[in-house]
Amino acid sequence: MPLCGSRWSRAIMVKPARPHTRFEKARIIGARALQISMGAPLYVSEDELRESFSEELIQLYGVDEAKTKVVLDPMKIATLEYESHRIPIDVDPHLDD
């Protein structure tokens, strides 16, 4: 069974009003990691996970087994989704007018 839901694989992040601060970025990634840990569908495919974390998988499992393993750490998956602009979550900037 694939980890990535087919209908969610093309989701894109909401365009922010301004670049996120490090605190907003942490909040978005943390919220998404919690969703992933609770069983939410992923916005990246298994192949993208293997490609992005191939060095880590090779260190853990060796060259042969790394081709069949996937990263299961919700924080790493959420960070990859954030960097790929695929998390449809944004924060309210509360800008003063």
Secondary structure, DSSP 8 states (H G I E B T S, - for coil): --SB-GGGTT------SS---HHHHHHHHHHHHHHHHTT--BSS-HHHHHHHTHHHHHHHH-HHHHTT-----HHHHHHHHHHTT------------
